Amino acid sequence: MKYIITGGAGFLGYHLADFLIKKKHKVAIVDIDDSHKQEYSDKVEFFKTDVRDYKALEKIFRNADVVIHAAAALPRWKAREIYDININGTKNALEAAIKNKVERFIFISSTAVYGIPKKHPIYESDQLAGKEIGPYGDSKVKAEKLCKSYRDKLCVTIIRPKTFIGTGRLGVFQILYDWVKEGKRIPMIGRGNNKYQLLDVDDLVEIIYLISKAPKEKVNDTFNIGAEMFGTIKESLIALCDYAKTGAQPLATPAYIVKPILKLFEVLKISPLYKWVYETLDKDSFVSIEKIKKAIKWKPKYSNKDALIKSYKWYLQHYEELKTLKSGVTHRVAWNQGILGLFKKIL
């Protein structure tokens, strides 16, 4: 089978490409960033292309069996780009898939579409309120609506993964790992007693692959994806700090004071943390995964603790190399800590 991965130079795309090549499938990557090209197997085709270029996608999608549409502008991008890439890029990918009679289209959405829910667990049928957390969540809701409108023309699976981590994941998690490595106190927003679900990227890659092979009538639908074993923020951080043995430990803070401060820092553009992060970290955040488990009898292998420790191990192994890389806004590079770096010195 031939798989096309849009946004394939990203964190998820890298792991998908590696997995699919090992399964002896043909893989083509579509991304505007080719700076990581050397990290991929030489069997992977790489197209430096913007998903907003419909004519280019139409050519690239020829003879494809599955399109995994993971290309997206992330929350720290400009609002105009987020809407343009996440909505118009998705429409182009859908149209190019139809034009080339692609059998399956898998859209990587986000649990950001639920906004800041007041009840848990969250089910696929629950209200969508992505606009609550800004352009990223809102754009994903609109892109999902587009995907659903194409289901009478091709099999379109919408996946809503929880925040996923694993080997190679940096971004906001690099900030956490940096503080843990240096034995700092790790501020939690609130007391950390809220349940918070993560997802290991290897579990996500496996379920995407299983969906691509499952009977169409079972997966022409929308599914939440997350870890099955998870606990509270505090429990996950304690497990990571205990593994690190650096003296790092979680630190409770008053959410009603910290969140307004983080909001101000975001407005002033001196902190990498955005609304979806600081507004949800003191609240329960977990989805039901019963629907996907019943559809194709899948069960995630990794708990929150497993995923965090595995990701941290990779960070330590590549620490010297990572120090030489420039910061950016994607999940495959470190983020500039801004004013958080000052607080790290104090704590």
N, C-alpha and C positions, 0 to 999 in steps of 0.2 A: 504494500500500500504506500501511497505517497501522501505525506503530511506537509501542509503549509502552516508555519507558525508566524503570525504577525506579532510584532513586538518581541521577536525571538532573541534579541540581544539582551533582554532583561533577565532578571533573576529566575523567574519561572521558565522563560523560554530556553535558557541555557540548560536547565535540568531536563526539560522535555526533550530537547534535541538529543542530549546525551543518552537518555533512556530509549528513545525511538531508534537511534542508530544501533544500539546494542541489541534491539529486537529485530534488526535487519530490514528496517523500513527505509524508504527514501524520505529525506527531510530537506525542506527549503525554508530559509529564514527571510523574513521581510522586516526591515528596521531602518530607521534613519541614522542610527549609530552603528558604525562598523568597527569601533575601537577595540572591541573584544573578539574580533573575528579569529584571531590566532588561537584562542582558547577552545575553539570548536574542532571536531573531527574534520579531516579534509574531505570526508564524504558528504558533508553538509553544504548545500548550495546557499550562497549568501547574496541577497539582493538589497542594496542600499536604496531603499524606497520609502517614501512617505505614504501612509495609508490614505491620505487625502488625494492621491494621484490615482484616479480610477483606471485610466488606460493602462498604467503600469501593472496594477493588480490584475486586470483582465488577462494580460499576457502571462503573468507569473502563475496564476491559478490553473492554467491549462494542464489537463491530465491529473489534477489533484483528486484524491479520494476524500480527504478530511482537511478542513480548515479550522485551526485553533486560533481564534481571534483574541489575542492577549494584548495587543497594542493599546496603549492608553496614556493620556497625559495625567500625571499623578497630582495629588492635592497641593503640592508646593508650586505647581506651575501657574502661569497667569490664567485667569478665568476665561478669557477669550480663547486661548489655546485649548483649554480643557474641554470646552463645549464643542469646538470645531473638530478636534481630533477624536474625541470620544463618541460623538454623535455622527458627524459626517463621515469619519473614517469607518465607523461600523456599517453605515449604509453602503459605502463603496465596497466593503468586503462582502457584504451580503449580495449585492448586485453582481459582483464579479463571480461569486460562487454560483449563482443562478445561471449566469451566462455560460459558464463552463460545465454545467450539470454536475457540480460537486455533490457527493452523496450526503455528507454530514458537515454541519457547522457547529462548532462549540464556542460559545461566547463566555469569556472569563469576566464575570461581573464582580460584585463585591457585597459584603454585608453592610457596606455604607448605604445601600439603598433603603435600609430600615431606619436610618437616622439615629436618634437616641431613644431606643425603645423603653417603655415603662413596664413591660411584662416579659417574663422568660419562662421556658425557652422560646425562641422566636421560630415560628413556622413559615414555610414558603407562602402561605396564604395570608399572612399578616400584612397590615397596611404598610405601604412604602412611603417613606418620608425623608428621602435623601437630601432634600433641599435644606433640612435642618442643619446639616453639617457643611453646607457650601456647594460650590459648583461641581466638585468631583462626585459627590453623592447624587446630586440632581442630574448630572449628565449620564450617570450609570442607569438611573431610572428611565430616562428618555431612550437610551440605547437599548435597554431591555424591551421597551415597548415596540421599538422597531423590529427587534428580533422576533418577537411573538407574532408580528404581522406577516412574517415570511414563512410561518410554519406550515402553511398549506402548499408551499412550493418546495421545501426541502426540510430535512430533519434538523431542527435547531435546538440544541441543548444549552440552557443558561445555567452556569455554575456560580453560586455565591459563596466563595471561600472566606473563612475567617482569616485574620492576619496570619500569613504563613512565613515560616522561618526555616533555616537549614544551612547547610554548608554554602558559604558565599553570600549570605544575607548580611548586609551592612545597614546603611541608613540609620534610622533611629535606634536599632539594636546595637550598632557599633558604639553608640554613645553609652548605652548600658554596659556593654562588655568592657569598654575603656574604664569606666568607673569601678567595675568589679575587679578588673586586673590590678588597679591601683589601690585597692583596699578601702575605697571610700564608702561612706554611708549612702545608700540609694534612696532618695526621697520618693515616697509613694504619695499619690494624691488621695488624702484620707488615710484610713487605718489599714487598708489593704485586705479587708475581710470580704470583699466582693468577689464573686466567681467570675473568672475571665478565661475564655477559651481561645487557644491558639490552634495552629495546624502545621504539621511538618510538611515541607515541600515534597518529600518523597511520597507521602500519602496522597498529596494532591496530584502529583504526576501519575501515580498508579490509577486513581479513579478516573482521570481524564482518559487514560488509555483504555480502561475497561468500558467507559462510555462509548468510545469510538468503535468498539467491537460489539457492543450489545445490540439486541434487536431494536430497530428504530422505534417501534411502538412503545417501548419501555422508557426511552430516553428523550423523546421529543417533548421535553418538559423542563421544569426549573427545579434545581436542587441546592439546598444548603450543604456545605462541606466544612467539617471541623473535627478537632480531636474528640475522641470519645472519653478519654480520661483526662480530666483537668480539675483544678481546684481554685483556690483564691489567688489573687495577685501576691499576697504575702507568702503563701506556701510555695509558689513557683520561684519567687526571688530567694527564699531561704534555701531551697534545693540547689539553685545555681551558686549561691554564695558558699554553701557548705562544700560543694564540689571544688570551687576555686581555691578555698583555703587561703585567702589573701587578707582576711579580716573585714572584708566588705559585709555589710548587713543592711537590711531594709530599715527605713526611717519613716515613721508616720508623720504626716503633716496635716494641718487643718485645710480641708478642701475649699472652704468658703473664702479663705484668704489666698491660697495658692492659685486657684483658677483665674480670678480677676487679674492677678499679676502676670500669669502666662498669657492671658488675652492681650494685655497691654504690650508685653514683649513681642507678641506676634504682629500687632499693629505697627509697632516701631521697627519691625523686621530685624530684630536682634536675637531672635530665638528660632530654632528650626522646628519647634513643636507647633502644630496647627490644631484647629478646633476639634477635629475628630479624635485626636489623641487626648488632649487635656480634658475634654468634656466627658469622655467615657471611662477614663481610667479609675474613677472612684465608684463606678456603677457595675452591676452585673452585666455581663455581655457574653451570651452563649446561645447557639442555635440548636434546634433539633436536627439530627441527621438520620432520623428513622426512615424518611421517604427514600433516600438514596440507598440505604441498607436493604430495604425491601425490594427496590427496583432491580438491583443487580447483586445482592448478597455480598456487599463489601463491608469491611471493617477496618478502620484506621489502626496502624500498628503503634504509633508513637503518642505518648502523653505530652502534656505541656512541658513537664520536667525533662523528659527525654529530648524533646526538640530543642529546648534552650541549651542544655548541656552539650548536645551534639554540635550546635551552631557555635557555641563558645569555644569548644575544642578546636574547631576549624580556624576561628579567629586567632587563637594563640599560635597555632602552627604557621599562620601566614602573617603574623604581627609585623615583622621587619619589612616585608614586602608592602604591606598595607600603608605603612608610614610614608612611603615614597609616592603614593597616589594622590592626585588632586581630589578635593572635595567636590560634591555635586548635589543633585536633587533626586537621583534614582536610588533604588534599593541595592545596587551593586557597587556603590561607592560610599565612602564616609561622608557624613554631613558636617558642615562647619557648626561647632557647638555654640558659637556666639556667646551670649552672656552666661549660658549654662557652664561654660568653661571656667568662668570666674567663681561660680558657686561651687564647682568641683574642688577648687583650691581651698575654699573655706571649710567644706565638709570632709 
